[in-house]
Amino acid sequence: MAILDNLFPLHNAISSGLVLIISGMLMRNALIWSDQYWAKGFNQTITFLLLPFVTFVITKVISGNIALSLGMIGAMSIVRFRNPVKSPLELVMYFALITVGIAANVRFIWSIYLTIIVVAVIIITKIIQKFYNKYDKNFYTASFNEGTDMHLIEVSSSKKIDILDNNKHLKVFMHNSDQQEFIYKLAFISKDELLKLKAELEQNKDINKTNVNFV
């Protein structure tokens, strides 16, 4: 009986760990599905998998022990994120992962609720954007400072190109008056949209060259 009593906390911890790891994986996959490719790397993947459970163990260990809590605060002030956070979304996701771990120690159902809400908001936002795209509108606009990897195309032409001047994906426009050269730089989240534009540009004889960079 004593052995079973000792095993039950271990079994409980393993179950909690699996749920928290799955929660982190669901958030990561939801971000990737929404074209937030910064979450796809090895470092980010391990962070999403481990951070909720690490937070859960920390709060479990220091709960009810004031001296240990103060010691842990001192240790956490030394060990902190050294790499710069690329976007507010990345910071919010880290905070959500930490909160999932803390909530699991208080009441596990709240960590599940939070995971469901975070994943649902990410997916619904992306679905709304796809709906807007059908009518050539934007629910939000992607930018480089969001930490989102985007497909790029650079177009050099001898004349101004109307479909590029009015394109919603245009990020940079330059005019070299000495060489009578017009340079357009556009960024796309969707690879298919870039390829569609590239196919249209291939019919234009005023274009000198195009450079494409897929992520």
C-alpha positions, 0 to 999 in steps of 0.5 A: 500500500505504501508503494502505491502511495508513492507511485500515485504522485509520480503517475499524477506528475506524468499525466500532468506533464503530458497534458502540459506538453500537449498544450504547448504543442497545440499552441505551436502548431496553431501558430505555424498553421497561421503562418507564424513560422518563427515558432517552427524552429528547434529552439522555439519548439523545445521552449513551447514543449518544456516551458509549461511543465517547467513552470508547473514544477517550479510552482509546485515546489515553492507552494507553501514555502515562503523561504523557498519562494524567495530563493527561487525568485532570486534564482529566476532573476539571474536566469532569464531570457538572453535573446531579444523577443522579436514581437509582442505576439512572441512575448504573449505566447511565452506568458501564456505558456507560463500561465498554463503551468501556473494554472495547472498547479492551482486548478488543472481545468484552467490550464486546459481552458487557457490552451483552448482559448489561445489556440481558438483565437489564433485559428479563428483570426487566421480564418477571418483573414482568409475570408477577407482575402477572398474580397481582396481585403485585409483583417490585419497586415503582416510586417517584418517587425512581427518576426514572421518569415515571409516570401520575398520578390524583388522586381527591377523594371524600366518603367513603373508597373501598375499592378506593383504600385497598387499591390497591398504586399509592396514594402519598398519602392525605389527609383534610380533616375540615372539608370531609369530603373524602378525597383519593387520589393514585396513580401508575401505570407502565402507562397501561392500569392507570390507565384501568381504575381510572378506569373503575371509579371513574366508577361510584362516586357518592361521588367528587367529581372525578378529575384525570388526568395522563398522561406 
